[in-house]
Amino acid sequence: MEMARSSGSLLSSCLLALVFLQLLSHVSGHTGSASQFHLAPLGGTAALLCPLSLWPGAVPTEVRWLRAPHPQRSQAVHVFRDGKDRDEGLTPEYKGRTTLVRDALEGSVTLQIRDVRLEDQGPYRCQIQIGNLSRESTVTLQVAAPSQGRVSSSAVALAVIVSVLGLLNMACIFLIWRQRKSKEKLLYEQVMEVENLLSDHAKEKGRLHKALKKLRSELKLKRAAANSGWRRARLHFVVVTLDPDTAHPKLILSEDRRCVRLGDRKQPVPDNPQRFDFVVSVLGSEYFTAGCHYWEVYVGDKTKWILGVCSESVARKGKVTASPANGHWLVRQTHGSEYEALTSPQTSFRLKEPPRCVGIFLDYEAGVISFYNVTNKSHIFTFTHSFSGPLRPFFEPCLHDGGKNTAPLIICSELQKSEVSVVSKPEGKGQANGDVSLKVKPSFLPLQAPELGDMILSWPSDLGSALQGLKAPSF
């Protein structure tokens, strides 16, 4: 603000001085301007300043000084083109007597004429070309000869007035130019800042778009790989049974040891070291120390369950924190469509379709344990670990959840696996569509126990019919 005020006051002073000096010039009877008049002594050196102002630092393409008594009869005095002085077409009287002086800082062009003669006086035309832009102006040279006697006081005063007026004009023009240049620079900086922001935004948007496209492509590949992995995993189907020696006392196992549910009271079983006494779980009878193995567990409409693989050496007594570090690789349904992989910390996720049957695949050498939704043939979760020692299947039917989770976990048998069939389209209408139907036959459940009849009838209708053959286990 202070700079703007001082510039405004200086500009006003310049304008007032300009008006005053113009009045003095009219009083003295001279109508010319300082930028068009130059007085040089006879035999001396004349310095004709071109009235045209250039931008500081600008390099003219061509500068021509012409002796211009009449525009039709102009004679070349000095020619500067493409950075060099040119002699072609010059008036012979001026050859070797002229020099072009350029001040890039001030943006001025001056023609010096040495050994000034009386016939040199008169008008001179200055033509400047910068790029495709061409401008011109005129300056008059007057020669003061000794034979003319002393210069009158009025002429001296006029010369002083003209000189001062020219200086003031140049100062005012410079101030205006500098102020305009400052505004242009500020505007240019603001425009560049906006352009940089827009460019950065466009680049960031492009990067995000590429990253999103890459993630979508990776997700598509992972889904395809998971589907393909599930089909390959089913080639390694094994028969898995439950180990009654590891079952928590409140768990009830079927006679064929493929069905487990939570009872209301503890069973009279021996408290051996292998048995879980706090976690309501049971292990599979099979030990895996190498190779690939796959089994499926029917969970139906249960609201909670825990399935997976654990190390043979896991703790069986007291409260156990399930994590890969403690030898557990488990996935559980908490409620609804919410699930957790028991990593450390736990990994929560949701599934579009709750699985009615869960597939577990173990590749011992590759260090992979994968879970699949057999219902829609989709991948659920995969653990990776470097295994050592025997691994065993893990089952936990979980608590009753207010009567909504009383159904058992059912291990699918070899025969049931063979009945997970691909439904083909009618002949002549293309290949199989890949739909999968899972049938759990009641013949693979234990025989009926009379004392459990009332309890089975109180279960949900879809499980009551499937579990009519369930009888109390024998440990």
Salt bridges, closest charged atoms under 4 A:
GLU2 OE2 - ARG5 NH1 2.93
GLU62 OE2 - ARG64 NH1 3.55
GLU62 OE2 - ARG81 NH1 3.32
ASP85 OD1 - HIS78 NE2 3.00
GLU88 OE1 - ARG81 NH2 3.95
ASP120 OD2 - ARG97 NH2 2.43
GLU136 OE1 - ARG125 NH1 3.45
GLU204 OE1 - ARG207 NH2 2.53
ASP243 OD2 - ARG392 NH2 2.64
GLU255 OE2 - LYS471 NZ 2.95
ASP271 OD1 - LYS317 NZ 2.76
GLU296 OE2 - ARG234 NH1 2.29
ASP301 OD1 - ARG356 NH1 2.45
GLU312 OE1 - ARG316 NH2 3.48
GLU312 OE1 - ARG392 NH1 2.75
GLU338 OE1 - HIS335 NE2 3.38
GLU338 OE2 - ARG350 NH1 3.09
GLU340 OE1 - ARG332 NH2 2.73
GLU419 OE2 - LYS441 NZ 3.74
